[in-house]
Amino acid sequence: MSFCSFFGGEVFQNHFEPGVYVCAKCGYELFSSRSKYAHSSPWPAFTETIHADSVAKRPEHNRAEALKVSCGKCGNGLGHEFLNDGPKPGQSRFIFSSSLKFVPKGKETSASQGH
């Protein structure tokens, strides 16, 4: 059910260290490692964003079950949100690939915190 191309090298698929995932372009905080869960797709999956404005969403053409997602701060294209496809009923699943950077817990900077 994936709408993204898989090129290999998705480094965060099985990555579960504590920390924050930020936009690779501007460093804005997007997801906490606490919202990440194991999933069968090759991309990392999350259930919620850190901030209400972490991401912007728009409808995916011809796919009612998916939204295109971009960084809420700089507009960098991030991936998709699949509606009602999370680990619990009614929960959505965000998936991304090379659009993310990981900042280990305790290593956050003002850029990764969106300040």
ChimeraX attribute file (.defattr): number of C-alpha atoms within 10 A of each C-alpha:
attribute: neighborCount
match mode: 1-to-1
recipient: residues
	/A:1	5
	/A:2	11
	/A:3	9
	/A:4	12
	/A:5	7
	/A:6	12
	/A:7	8
	/A:8	9
	/A:9	11
	/A:10	15
	/A:11	15
	/A:12	20
	/A:13	20
	/A:14	15
	/A:15	14
	/A:16	13
	/A:17	13
	/A:18	15
	/A:19	17
	/A:20	25
	/A:21	24
	/A:22	26
	/A:23	28
	/A:24	17
	/A:25	15
	/A:26	15
	/A:27	23
	/A:28	27
	/A:29	30
	/A:30	26
	/A:31	25
	/A:32	21
	/A:33	19
	/A:34	15
	/A:35	14
	/A:36	23
	/A:37	17
	/A:38	15
	/A:39	16
	/A:40	8
	/A:41	12
	/A:42	20
	/A:43	24
	/A:44	23
	/A:45	26
	/A:46	24
	/A:47	21
	/A:48	20
	/A:49	16
	/A:50	18
	/A:51	13
	/A:52	10
	/A:53	12
	/A:54	20
	/A:55	24
	/A:56	18
	/A:57	15
	/A:58	12
	/A:59	14
	/A:60	14
	/A:61	9
	/A:62	7
	/A:63	10
	/A:64	10
	/A:65	13
	/A:66	22
	/A:67	19
	/A:68	18
	/A:69	23
	/A:70	20
	/A:71	25
	/A:72	19
	/A:73	18
	/A:74	14
	/A:75	14
	/A:76	17
	/A:77	17
	/A:78	21
	/A:79	22
	/A:80	22
	/A:81	26
	/A:82	21
	/A:83	15
	/A:84	14
	/A:85	16
	/A:86	19
	/A:87	15
	/A:88	10
	/A:89	8
	/A:90	10
	/A:91	14
	/A:92	20
	/A:93	23
	/A:94	27
	/A:95	23
	/A:96	21
	/A:97	22
	/A:98	14
	/A:99	16
	/A:100	23
	/A:101	20
	/A:102	24
	/A:103	20
	/A:104	13
	/A:105	12
	/A:106	9
	/A:107	10
	/A:108	15
	/A:109	11
	/A:110	9
	/A:111	12
	/A:112	21
	/A:113	13
	/A:114	15
	/A:115	9
